[in-house]
Amino acid sequence: MNIHVADNAREAARMLLRNMLAVIRQPSGAGGEGGTVNVAFSGGSTPAILFDVWVEEFAELTPWNRFRVYWVDERCVSSENKDSNYRLAKIHLLDKVPLTSEQVFQIRGEQEDAEREVLRYSSMVLSQLPLDGRIPVFDFVLLGIGADGHTSSVFPGQEKLLHTLAPYALSTHPVTGQRRIAMTGEVMVRARHTWFYVTGQDKAGVIQSLSCPEVRNRYPAAYVWQSALHAELFTDIQVISPV
């Protein structure tokens, strides 16, 4: 587990992108030499900063033809809705880089039958990615962390979603009741690179306690951080105690 602390959110994004591109360039890195890079994006507001920096400073350095883009989670809303994770990525990244529609695999949050969409997306991911047993293996899973300790759309009290073998599952926001489709724990922890991009002092308390054994079963983010094969944290939060 490696921690990269920057002075601000944009510099933390630069650190992540520099490290990602360095991994991709390695013959034994993501996708192997010249191979496909399977990456899963998270939602929320924080990734907009990462996407903006990517477009402005790293777009020409990125081998877009090797990328296949998936999502960690999605709100059950139309792709035109302001809450859509796909919409955020489209506005800040997808419309500005040379990715084709064949390289982008959207969770269809607007589907009325959300359970059917979970099954469709899970089946697609299982058919397209390398497998570790029954678990699809992404090259990069890019995660955020909420102030309540959630990651993906797995919230405290939904720990069963951390242990299911299903790659994706339905979840519900505990406050708003909004339904979501979420990548589950086994997929997050078995990725080749499980990287957290976290900004904002409102998350400092969670960040400080990520490695504490007593919060492993309290915060889904702590469980993923402690369980992941290769976890890294990129943040503008000053980490005082070791995490």
C-alpha distance (Angstrom), angle and dihedral (degrees) to the residues before:
residue distance angle dihedral
M1 . . .
N2 3.79 . .
I3 3.79 128.5 .
H4 3.80 124.5 -155.0
V5 3.81 115.1 -169.0
A6 3.80 119.8 -167.1
D7 3.78 133.9 -176.0
N8 3.79 93.1 -115.4
A9 3.79 143.3 3.8
R10 3.80 95.6 -94.1
E11 3.78 92.7 52.2
A12 3.82 90.0 48.9
A13 3.81 87.4 53.7
R14 3.80 90.2 50.7
M15 3.80 90.2 52.0
L16 3.79 91.5 52.1
L17 3.80 94.3 47.2
R18 3.80 93.8 46.4
N19 3.79 89.7 51.7
M20 3.80 93.1 45.9
L21 3.78 93.5 51.3
A22 3.80 90.9 46.4
V23 3.82 90.0 54.2
I24 3.80 92.0 47.7
R25 3.81 91.6 51.3
Q26 3.81 92.5 55.9
P27 3.83 115.3 96.0
S28 3.80 88.7 -131.6
G29 3.80 93.0 40.4
A30 3.79 131.9 101.3
G31 3.77 110.7 -26.8
G32 3.80 91.9 -1.1
E33 3.79 120.8 -102.8
G34 3.79 106.4 -19.8
G35 3.81 93.0 -15.1
T36 3.78 132.7 132.8
V37 3.81 119.1 -70.3
N38 3.80 111.6 -147.5
V39 3.80 110.5 -160.6
A40 3.81 130.4 175.4
F41 3.82 120.2 -153.3
S42 3.78 125.8 -151.3
G43 3.77 126.9 -141.7
G44 3.77 135.2 -133.4
S45 3.80 124.3 88.2
T46 3.82 99.9 -69.3
P47 3.84 97.6 73.5
A48 3.81 89.7 63.6
I49 3.80 88.4 74.7
L50 3.79 91.5 49.5
F51 3.81 92.0 48.0
D52 3.82 92.7 47.7
V53 3.80 92.5 51.8
W54 3.80 89.9 46.1
V55 3.82 91.8 54.8
E56 3.79 96.0 41.7
E57 3.79 100.5 42.8
F58 3.81 112.3 12.3
A59 3.81 108.1 30.9
E60 3.79 94.6 99.7
L61 3.81 91.5 47.6
T62 3.81 94.2 53.0
P63 3.84 120.7 93.5
W64 3.79 93.4 -137.3
N65 3.79 93.3 174.6
R66 3.81 88.5 69.0
F67 3.81 96.0 51.2
R68 3.78 129.1 101.5
V69 3.79 112.5 -174.7
Y70 3.80 125.3 -149.3
W71 3.80 134.4 163.1
V72 3.78 132.1 -112.1
D73 3.79 92.1 -153.5
E74 3.76 144.4 -11.9
R75 3.78 137.6 -161.4
C76 3.80 115.2 -121.1
V77 3.80 93.4 -110.9
S78 3.80 137.2 106.6
S79 3.79 116.7 -75.3
E80 3.83 85.8 -117.9
N81 3.80 92.4 56.9
K82 3.81 116.2 106.4
D83 3.82 88.9 -125.7
S84 3.81 93.2 58.7
N85 3.79 114.0 116.9
Y86 3.79 89.4 -156.2
R87 3.81 90.7 54.2
L88 3.80 91.6 52.7
A89 3.81 92.2 51.2
K90 3.81 91.6 44.7
I91 3.81 93.6 52.6
H92 3.80 97.1 42.6
L93 3.81 102.0 33.8
L94 3.80 122.3 -4.2
D95 3.81 96.7 59.4
K96 3.80 91.1 49.6
V97 3.81 103.5 49.6
P98 3.84 133.1 58.5
L99 3.79 99.3 -98.3
T100 3.80 117.0 137.1
S101 3.79 125.2 -141.8
E102 3.82 87.8 -108.4
Q103 3.82 88.9 64.1
V104 3.80 97.2 50.7
F105 3.81 121.4 76.8
Q106 3.78 111.7 -169.8
I107 3.78 127.4 -163.0
R108 3.80 102.7 -129.6
G109 3.76 100.5 -132.5
E110 3.80 92.2 173.5
Q111 3.80 93.4 66.9
E112 3.81 110.8 117.8
D113 3.79 91.6 -144.0
A114 3.80 100.3 59.4
E115 3.79 93.3 175.7
R116 3.79 90.0 57.0
E117 3.81 89.6 50.5
V118 3.81 89.9 51.9
L119 3.80 89.2 54.9
R120 3.81 93.3 45.2
Y121 3.79 94.2 49.8
S122 3.80 93.5 43.0
S123 3.80 91.0 50.5
M124 3.79 91.9 48.9
V125 3.79 93.5 49.8
L126 3.80 91.6 47.3
S127 3.80 90.5 52.2
Q128 3.81 96.3 47.3
L129 3.80 106.4 39.1
P130 3.81 132.4 64.6
L131 3.80 111.9 -96.8
D132 3.79 133.4 -131.9
G133 3.77 97.1 -160.0
R134 3.80 101.3 -54.7
I135 3.81 95.5 -20.7
P136 3.83 121.8 97.3
V137 3.80 113.0 -129.6
F138 3.80 118.8 -140.8
D139 3.78 121.5 -163.9
F140 3.80 91.0 -137.8
V141 3.79 129.8 14.6
L142 3.81 107.4 -173.4
L143 3.78 110.7 -158.1
G144 3.76 138.6 -177.9
I145 3.78 129.7 -157.7
G146 3.79 126.9 -133.9
A147 3.78 123.8 -141.2
D148 3.82 86.6 -109.4
G149 3.82 91.4 56.9
H150 3.80 97.8 -103.7
T151 3.78 124.2 141.0
S152 3.79 129.4 -174.0
S153 3.82 96.1 2.2
V154 3.79 91.7 -56.9
F155 3.80 107.0 123.9
P156 3.81 131.1 -167.3
G157 3.78 107.4 -77.5
Q158 3.81 92.5 33.6
E159 3.79 95.6 86.5
K160 3.81 92.9 136.3
L161 3.81 86.3 74.6
L162 3.79 88.4 63.3
H163 3.80 93.0 61.5
T164 3.80 106.8 36.2
L165 3.80 119.1 110.0
A166 3.82 91.2 -137.7
P167 3.84 107.5 105.0
Y168 3.81 92.9 -140.6
A169 3.78 133.5 21.1
L170 3.79 141.9 175.0
S171 3.77 117.9 -93.7
T172 3.79 134.8 177.2
H173 3.79 128.0 -139.8
P174 3.83 103.8 -117.5
V175 3.81 94.4 -139.7
T176 3.80 106.7 33.6
G177 3.79 98.0 29.3
Q178 3.81 89.8 -133.1
R179 3.81 112.4 157.1
R180 3.77 118.2 -127.3
I181 3.78 140.2 -179.1
A182 3.78 110.7 -129.0
M183 3.78 138.8 -170.5
T184 3.79 106.8 -121.5
G185 3.77 130.1 -126.3
E186 3.79 101.9 -98.5
V187 3.80 91.7 55.6
M188 3.79 91.9 48.7
V189 3.78 95.4 49.7
R190 3.82 97.1 43.3
A191 3.79 96.4 53.1
R192 3.77 115.8 118.3
H193 3.81 87.1 -120.5
T194 3.81 122.3 18.8
W195 3.78 103.7 -171.3
F196 3.80 127.2 -178.6
Y197 3.80 121.0 -154.6
V198 3.80 107.1 -168.0
T199 3.79 129.6 169.4
G200 3.79 135.4 169.6
Q201 3.77 132.6 64.2
D202 3.81 91.6 -113.3
K203 3.82 86.1 77.2
A204 3.82 96.0 48.9
G205 3.80 94.2 102.1
V206 3.79 93.1 53.7
I207 3.82 92.5 44.7
Q208 3.80 92.1 51.4
S209 3.80 91.8 54.6
L210 3.82 100.9 40.9
S211 3.80 94.6 112.7
C212 3.81 97.8 39.7
P213 3.82 108.7 117.2
E214 3.80 91.6 -142.9
V215 3.82 93.1 63.5
R216 3.81 95.6 45.2
N217 3.80 90.6 98.3
R218 3.81 95.3 33.6
Y219 3.78 100.9 57.1
P220 3.82 119.5 41.3
A221 3.81 88.0 -152.4
A222 3.81 90.6 57.4
Y223 3.79 91.2 50.3
V224 3.80 91.4 52.3
W225 3.81 93.1 44.2
Q226 3.79 92.6 50.8
S227 3.82 95.2 41.6
A228 3.80 103.3 41.1
L229 3.79 119.0 111.3
H230 3.81 92.8 -135.6
A231 3.80 114.0 11.5
E232 3.78 126.2 174.7
L233 3.80 131.5 175.7
F234 3.81 124.6 -149.4
T235 3.79 111.7 -172.0
D236 3.79 147.7 147.1
I237 3.81 90.4 -142.7
Q238 3.79 113.2 107.2
V239 3.78 105.2 -121.3
I240 3.79 107.8 -145.0
S241 3.77 102.9 173.5
P242 3.82 120.5 44.2
V243 3.79 112.6 -91.0
